[in-house]
Structure formats: structure tokens, C-alpha cells
Amino acid sequence: RSSVSGAASLASLVDQVRKQVVKYDDFWTAMEDWDAHTWVLEPDAPSRSATARRIALGKHCSLQVEINPSRPYAVCECRFLGSDAVVAPLRQRLNENLHLWSTERTPRENIAAILDIKLPSRADKQSAE
């Protein structure tokens, strides 16, 4: 095998890997948006492969979101955690307003708009401590 064909196949392999990585740019951007602008409870130190975040909503309530890496701006899976008295109105608001979801906004922006709340940030966490 010549070094020219070896270099060509290596370049082809690198190009294929690059194309696969680029497919997930929007996913990583969406996840970084959660990390930068919300009070993330879990995971503590998310890896690039982590597709879920549990974020604080206040009043001893949190929201677990699961983002589809192939469609990160599509409606995400949401699971509210907390007492039913706090969670029920949020769940109802989500169900009633889900039609307002826009793929032009980040999942975080959609959740905040649909629930009509300000999502607590890390700064809110630090001031609470």
C-alpha cells in the first residue's frame, strides 16, 4: 500500500468523523445553554454525552428534561419532581401551552415561556446559600 492511498484513506476517515461530530453541534449548544443559564441539580459535572438535566424551579420543585441529540430543538421530554401541590399547576401549564413550542428558541427558552416562569440560575443558587 502506498503512503498516498494511506493518507487519502486517513483524510477520508477524518472527514467522516468531522461530519458525525458536526451533527451534534446544536445538541451541545442546547445543553450548554441549560448549564449556563439555569440551576442544574444533576448531573453535577455533565459529560458531552449526557442528554438529561434536572433543573431547579424553586419551591422545592425541579424539572428533569431529556433532549433528543438528533433533534435538540424539538419538544423535549419533561418530568416534574416535587410535591403535587407545586407540580400540578406547572404540569397543567405545560400541557395547555405545549403548542407554543418553537424550534426557533432553545429548549430552555421554550420551557420558560411555556411555563411563564423565570428559571433560577446558578447565581440564584449562590445567593440562596
PyMOL CGO cylinders between C-alpha atoms (Angstrom):
from pymol import cmd
from pymol.cgo import CYLINDER

trace = [
    CYLINDER, 0.00, 0.00, 0.00, 1.40, 3.39, -0.91, 0.3, 1, 1, 1, 1, 1, 1,
    CYLINDER, 1.40, 3.39, -0.91, 1.62, 6.26, 1.53, 0.3, 1, 1, 1, 1, 1, 1,
    CYLINDER, 1.62, 6.26, 1.53, -0.55, 8.35, -0.80, 0.3, 1, 1, 1, 1, 1, 1,
    CYLINDER, -0.55, 8.35, -0.80, -3.51, 5.96, -0.58, 0.3, 1, 1, 1, 1, 1, 1,
    CYLINDER, -3.51, 5.96, -0.58, -2.96, 5.63, 3.18, 0.3, 1, 1, 1, 1, 1, 1,
    CYLINDER, -2.96, 5.63, 3.18, -3.06, 9.40, 3.57, 0.3, 1, 1, 1, 1, 1, 1,
    CYLINDER, -3.06, 9.40, 3.57, -6.17, 9.60, 1.39, 0.3, 1, 1, 1, 1, 1, 1,
    CYLINDER, -6.17, 9.60, 1.39, -7.99, 6.99, 3.47, 0.3, 1, 1, 1, 1, 1, 1,
    CYLINDER, -7.99, 6.99, 3.47, -6.90, 8.75, 6.68, 0.3, 1, 1, 1, 1, 1, 1,
    CYLINDER, -6.90, 8.75, 6.68, -8.18, 12.07, 5.32, 0.3, 1, 1, 1, 1, 1, 1,
    CYLINDER, -8.18, 12.07, 5.32, -11.44, 10.36, 4.37, 0.3, 1, 1, 1, 1, 1, 1,
    CYLINDER, -11.44, 10.36, 4.37, -11.76, 8.89, 7.85, 0.3, 1, 1, 1, 1, 1, 1,
    CYLINDER, -11.76, 8.89, 7.85, -11.09, 12.27, 9.49, 0.3, 1, 1, 1, 1, 1, 1,
    CYLINDER, -11.09, 12.27, 9.49, -13.72, 13.85, 7.21, 0.3, 1, 1, 1, 1, 1, 1,
    CYLINDER, -13.72, 13.85, 7.21, -16.29, 11.19, 8.19, 0.3, 1, 1, 1, 1, 1, 1,
    CYLINDER, -16.29, 11.19, 8.19, -15.60, 11.73, 11.90, 0.3, 1, 1, 1, 1, 1, 1,
    CYLINDER, -15.60, 11.73, 11.90, -15.86, 15.52, 11.46, 0.3, 1, 1, 1, 1, 1, 1,
    CYLINDER, -15.86, 15.52, 11.46, -19.26, 15.13, 9.76, 0.3, 1, 1, 1, 1, 1, 1,
    CYLINDER, -19.26, 15.13, 9.76, -20.51, 12.97, 12.64, 0.3, 1, 1, 1, 1, 1, 1,
    CYLINDER, -20.51, 12.97, 12.64, -19.31, 15.46, 15.25, 0.3, 1, 1, 1, 1, 1, 1,
    CYLINDER, -19.31, 15.46, 15.25, -20.87, 18.45, 13.44, 0.3, 1, 1, 1, 1, 1, 1,
    CYLINDER, -20.87, 18.45, 13.44, -24.26, 16.66, 13.54, 0.3, 1, 1, 1, 1, 1, 1,
    CYLINDER, -24.26, 16.66, 13.54, -24.29, 17.18, 17.31, 0.3, 1, 1, 1, 1, 1, 1,
    CYLINDER, -24.29, 17.18, 17.31, -23.31, 20.88, 17.43, 0.3, 1, 1, 1, 1, 1, 1,
    CYLINDER, -23.31, 20.88, 17.43, -26.92, 22.01, 18.01, 0.3, 1, 1, 1, 1, 1, 1,
    CYLINDER, -26.92, 22.01, 18.01, -27.34, 19.39, 20.75, 0.3, 1, 1, 1, 1, 1, 1,
    CYLINDER, -27.34, 19.39, 20.75, -24.22, 20.56, 22.59, 0.3, 1, 1, 1, 1, 1, 1,
    CYLINDER, -24.22, 20.56, 22.59, -25.27, 24.20, 22.18, 0.3, 1, 1, 1, 1, 1, 1,
    CYLINDER, -25.27, 24.20, 22.18, -28.69, 23.42, 23.69, 0.3, 1, 1, 1, 1, 1, 1,
    CYLINDER, -28.69, 23.42, 23.69, -27.15, 21.55, 26.63, 0.3, 1, 1, 1, 1, 1, 1,
    CYLINDER, -27.15, 21.55, 26.63, -24.58, 24.28, 27.25, 0.3, 1, 1, 1, 1, 1, 1,
    CYLINDER, -24.58, 24.28, 27.25, -27.47, 26.77, 27.30, 0.3, 1, 1, 1, 1, 1, 1,
    CYLINDER, -27.47, 26.77, 27.30, -29.11, 24.82, 30.18, 0.3, 1, 1, 1, 1, 1, 1,
    CYLINDER, -29.11, 24.82, 30.18, -25.77, 24.73, 32.03, 0.3, 1, 1, 1, 1, 1, 1,
    CYLINDER, -25.77, 24.73, 32.03, -25.05, 28.44, 31.56, 0.3, 1, 1, 1, 1, 1, 1,
    CYLINDER, -25.05, 28.44, 31.56, -28.49, 29.84, 32.35, 0.3, 1, 1, 1, 1, 1, 1,
    CYLINDER, -28.49, 29.84, 32.35, -30.17, 27.53, 34.87, 0.3, 1, 1, 1, 1, 1, 1,
    CYLINDER, -30.17, 27.53, 34.87, -29.54, 26.00, 38.27, 0.3, 1, 1, 1, 1, 1, 1,
    CYLINDER, -29.54, 26.00, 38.27, -28.62, 22.46, 37.19, 0.3, 1, 1, 1, 1, 1, 1,
    CYLINDER, -28.62, 22.46, 37.19, -29.07, 19.98, 40.04, 0.3, 1, 1, 1, 1, 1, 1,
    CYLINDER, -29.07, 19.98, 40.04, -28.00, 16.88, 38.09, 0.3, 1, 1, 1, 1, 1, 1,
    CYLINDER, -28.00, 16.88, 38.09, -25.67, 15.85, 36.63, 0.3, 1, 1, 1, 1, 1, 1,
    CYLINDER, -25.67, 15.85, 36.63, -23.12, 17.67, 38.74, 0.3, 1, 1, 1, 1, 1, 1,
    CYLINDER, -23.12, 17.67, 38.74, -20.43, 17.63, 36.03, 0.3, 1, 1, 1, 1, 1, 1,
    CYLINDER, -20.43, 17.63, 36.03, -22.20, 16.64, 32.80, 0.3, 1, 1, 1, 1, 1, 1,
    CYLINDER, -22.20, 16.64, 32.80, -20.28, 14.90, 30.05, 0.3, 1, 1, 1, 1, 1, 1,
    CYLINDER, -20.28, 14.90, 30.05, -20.83, 15.72, 26.38, 0.3, 1, 1, 1, 1, 1, 1,
    CYLINDER, -20.83, 15.72, 26.38, -22.93, 12.55, 26.09, 0.3, 1, 1, 1, 1, 1, 1,
    CYLINDER, -22.93, 12.55, 26.09, -25.37, 13.48, 28.89, 0.3, 1, 1, 1, 1, 1, 1,
    CYLINDER, -25.37, 13.48, 28.89, -28.81, 14.01, 27.33, 0.3, 1, 1, 1, 1, 1, 1,
    CYLINDER, -28.81, 14.01, 27.33, -30.67, 14.94, 30.53, 0.3, 1, 1, 1, 1, 1, 1,
    CYLINDER, -30.67, 14.94, 30.53, -30.63, 17.77, 33.03, 0.3, 1, 1, 1, 1, 1, 1,
    CYLINDER, -30.63, 17.77, 33.03, -32.53, 18.16, 36.28, 0.3, 1, 1, 1, 1, 1, 1,
    CYLINDER, -32.53, 18.16, 36.28, -33.02, 21.85, 36.89, 0.3, 1, 1, 1, 1, 1, 1,
    CYLINDER, -33.02, 21.85, 36.89, -34.29, 23.68, 39.95, 0.3, 1, 1, 1, 1, 1, 1,
    CYLINDER, -34.29, 23.68, 39.95, -37.59, 25.50, 39.56, 0.3, 1, 1, 1, 1, 1, 1,
    CYLINDER, -37.59, 25.50, 39.56, -37.87, 26.78, 43.14, 0.3, 1, 1, 1, 1, 1, 1,
    CYLINDER, -37.87, 26.78, 43.14, -40.36, 25.91, 45.89, 0.3, 1, 1, 1, 1, 1, 1,
    CYLINDER, -40.36, 25.91, 45.89, -38.68, 22.50, 46.36, 0.3, 1, 1, 1, 1, 1, 1,
    CYLINDER, -38.68, 22.50, 46.36, -39.56, 21.56, 42.78, 0.3, 1, 1, 1, 1, 1, 1,
    CYLINDER, -39.56, 21.56, 42.78, -37.39, 20.54, 39.85, 0.3, 1, 1, 1, 1, 1, 1,
    CYLINDER, -37.39, 20.54, 39.85, -37.75, 19.58, 36.21, 0.3, 1, 1, 1, 1, 1, 1,
    CYLINDER, -37.75, 19.58, 36.21, -36.00, 16.68, 34.51, 0.3, 1, 1, 1, 1, 1, 1,
    CYLINDER, -36.00, 16.68, 34.51, -35.55, 17.35, 30.79, 0.3, 1, 1, 1, 1, 1, 1,
    CYLINDER, -35.55, 17.35, 30.79, -34.38, 14.79, 28.26, 0.3, 1, 1, 1, 1, 1, 1,
    CYLINDER, -34.38, 14.79, 28.26, -33.08, 16.21, 24.99, 0.3, 1, 1, 1, 1, 1, 1,
    CYLINDER, -33.08, 16.21, 24.99, -33.00, 14.21, 21.76, 0.3, 1, 1, 1, 1, 1, 1,
    CYLINDER, -33.00, 14.21, 21.76, -29.46, 14.61, 20.37, 0.3, 1, 1, 1, 1, 1, 1,
    CYLINDER, -29.46, 14.61, 20.37, -30.76, 14.24, 16.80, 0.3, 1, 1, 1, 1, 1, 1,
    CYLINDER, -30.76, 14.24, 16.80, -33.47, 16.89, 17.27, 0.3, 1, 1, 1, 1, 1, 1,
    CYLINDER, -33.47, 16.89, 17.27, -32.35, 19.09, 20.18, 0.3, 1, 1, 1, 1, 1, 1,
    CYLINDER, -32.35, 19.09, 20.18, -34.75, 21.97, 19.45, 0.3, 1, 1, 1, 1, 1, 1,
    CYLINDER, -34.75, 21.97, 19.45, -37.81, 19.74, 19.19, 0.3, 1, 1, 1, 1, 1, 1,
    CYLINDER, -37.81, 19.74, 19.19, -40.18, 19.31, 22.14, 0.3, 1, 1, 1, 1, 1, 1,
    CYLINDER, -40.18, 19.31, 22.14, -38.22, 17.59, 24.90, 0.3, 1, 1, 1, 1, 1, 1,
    CYLINDER, -38.22, 17.59, 24.90, -39.34, 15.05, 27.45, 0.3, 1, 1, 1, 1, 1, 1,
    CYLINDER, -39.34, 15.05, 27.45, -40.24, 16.78, 30.71, 0.3, 1, 1, 1, 1, 1, 1,
    CYLINDER, -40.24, 16.78, 30.71, -40.79, 15.27, 34.14, 0.3, 1, 1, 1, 1, 1, 1,
    CYLINDER, -40.79, 15.27, 34.14, -41.65, 17.42, 37.14, 0.3, 1, 1, 1, 1, 1, 1,
    CYLINDER, -41.65, 17.42, 37.14, -40.37, 16.37, 40.56, 0.3, 1, 1, 1, 1, 1, 1,
    CYLINDER, -40.37, 16.37, 40.56, -41.78, 17.72, 43.81, 0.3, 1, 1, 1, 1, 1, 1,
    CYLINDER, -41.78, 17.72, 43.81, -45.00, 17.90, 45.78, 0.3, 1, 1, 1, 1, 1, 1,
    CYLINDER, -45.00, 17.90, 45.78, -48.17, 17.55, 43.76, 0.3, 1, 1, 1, 1, 1, 1,
    CYLINDER, -48.17, 17.55, 43.76, -49.42, 20.91, 45.07, 0.3, 1, 1, 1, 1, 1, 1,
    CYLINDER, -49.42, 20.91, 45.07, -46.46, 22.64, 43.35, 0.3, 1, 1, 1, 1, 1, 1,
    CYLINDER, -46.46, 22.64, 43.35, -46.04, 20.32, 40.36, 0.3, 1, 1, 1, 1, 1, 1,
    CYLINDER, -46.04, 20.32, 40.36, -49.70, 20.00, 39.25, 0.3, 1, 1, 1, 1, 1, 1,
    CYLINDER, -49.70, 20.00, 39.25, -50.13, 23.65, 38.12, 0.3, 1, 1, 1, 1, 1, 1,
    CYLINDER, -50.13, 23.65, 38.12, -46.81, 23.52, 36.23, 0.3, 1, 1, 1, 1, 1, 1,
    CYLINDER, -46.81, 23.52, 36.23, -47.72, 20.24, 34.53, 0.3, 1, 1, 1, 1, 1, 1,
    CYLINDER, -47.72, 20.24, 34.53, -51.10, 21.71, 33.56, 0.3, 1, 1, 1, 1, 1, 1,
    CYLINDER, -51.10, 21.71, 33.56, -49.47, 24.86, 32.14, 0.3, 1, 1, 1, 1, 1, 1,
    CYLINDER, -49.47, 24.86, 32.14, -47.02, 22.72, 30.15, 0.3, 1, 1, 1, 1, 1, 1,
    CYLINDER, -47.02, 22.72, 30.15, -49.81, 20.59, 28.69, 0.3, 1, 1, 1, 1, 1, 1,
    CYLINDER, -49.81, 20.59, 28.69, -52.00, 23.59, 27.85, 0.3, 1, 1, 1, 1, 1, 1,
    CYLINDER, -52.00, 23.59, 27.85, -49.22, 25.64, 26.25, 0.3, 1, 1, 1, 1, 1, 1,
    CYLINDER, -49.22, 25.64, 26.25, -47.09, 22.97, 24.58, 0.3, 1, 1, 1, 1, 1, 1,
    CYLINDER, -47.09, 22.97, 24.58, -48.44, 24.10, 21.20, 0.3, 1, 1, 1, 1, 1, 1,
    CYLINDER, -48.44, 24.10, 21.20, -46.42, 27.32, 21.72, 0.3, 1, 1, 1, 1, 1, 1,
    CYLINDER, -46.42, 27.32, 21.72, -43.13, 25.40, 21.44, 0.3, 1, 1, 1, 1, 1, 1,
    CYLINDER, -43.13, 25.40, 21.44, -40.93, 26.91, 18.74, 0.3, 1, 1, 1, 1, 1, 1,
    CYLINDER, -40.93, 26.91, 18.74, -37.88, 25.29, 17.18, 0.3, 1, 1, 1, 1, 1, 1,
    CYLINDER, -37.88, 25.29, 17.18, -36.55, 28.85, 16.75, 0.3, 1, 1, 1, 1, 1, 1,
    CYLINDER, -36.55, 28.85, 16.75, -35.95, 29.01, 20.53, 0.3, 1, 1, 1, 1, 1, 1,
    CYLINDER, -35.95, 29.01, 20.53, -33.71, 26.90, 22.73, 0.3, 1, 1, 1, 1, 1, 1,
    CYLINDER, -33.71, 26.90, 22.73, -35.43, 24.26, 24.85, 0.3, 1, 1, 1, 1, 1, 1,
    CYLINDER, -35.43, 24.26, 24.85, -34.68, 26.42, 27.92, 0.3, 1, 1, 1, 1, 1, 1,
    CYLINDER, -34.68, 26.42, 27.92, -36.35, 29.46, 26.36, 0.3, 1, 1, 1, 1, 1, 1,
    CYLINDER, -36.35, 29.46, 26.36, -39.35, 27.34, 25.38, 0.3, 1, 1, 1, 1, 1, 1,
    CYLINDER, -39.35, 27.34, 25.38, -39.78, 25.88, 28.87, 0.3, 1, 1, 1, 1, 1, 1,
    CYLINDER, -39.78, 25.88, 28.87, -39.55, 29.32, 30.48, 0.3, 1, 1, 1, 1, 1, 1,
    CYLINDER, -39.55, 29.32, 30.48, -42.06, 30.80, 28.01, 0.3, 1, 1, 1, 1, 1, 1,
    CYLINDER, -42.06, 30.80, 28.01, -44.49, 27.88, 28.16, 0.3, 1, 1, 1, 1, 1, 1,
    CYLINDER, -44.49, 27.88, 28.16, -44.44, 27.71, 31.97, 0.3, 1, 1, 1, 1, 1, 1,
    CYLINDER, -44.44, 27.71, 31.97, -44.38, 31.52, 32.18, 0.3, 1, 1, 1, 1, 1, 1,
    CYLINDER, -44.38, 31.52, 32.18, -41.64, 31.46, 34.82, 0.3, 1, 1, 1, 1, 1, 1,
    CYLINDER, -41.64, 31.46, 34.82, -38.09, 32.71, 35.26, 0.3, 1, 1, 1, 1, 1, 1,
    CYLINDER, -38.09, 32.71, 35.26, -35.86, 29.68, 35.61, 0.3, 1, 1, 1, 1, 1, 1,
    CYLINDER, -35.86, 29.68, 35.61, -33.48, 30.03, 38.58, 0.3, 1, 1, 1, 1, 1, 1,
    CYLINDER, -33.48, 30.03, 38.58, -29.82, 30.41, 37.65, 0.3, 1, 1, 1, 1, 1, 1,
    CYLINDER, -29.82, 30.41, 37.65, -26.57, 29.41, 39.34, 0.3, 1, 1, 1, 1, 1, 1,
    CYLINDER, -26.57, 29.41, 39.34, -26.39, 32.95, 40.72, 0.3, 1, 1, 1, 1, 1, 1,
    CYLINDER, -26.39, 32.95, 40.72, -29.74, 32.33, 42.43, 0.3, 1, 1, 1, 1, 1, 1,
    CYLINDER, -29.74, 32.33, 42.43, -28.24, 29.17, 43.95, 0.3, 1, 1, 1, 1, 1, 1,
    CYLINDER, -28.24, 29.17, 43.95, -25.24, 31.05, 45.30, 0.3, 1, 1, 1, 1, 1, 1,
    CYLINDER, -25.24, 31.05, 45.30, -27.37, 33.81, 46.83, 0.3, 1, 1, 1, 1, 1, 1,
    CYLINDER, -27.37, 33.81, 46.83, -29.59, 31.16, 48.48, 0.3, 1, 1, 1, 1, 1, 1,
    CYLINDER, -29.59, 31.16, 48.48, -26.61, 29.51, 50.20, 0.3, 1, 1, 1, 1, 1, 1,
]
cmd.load_cgo(trace, "trace")
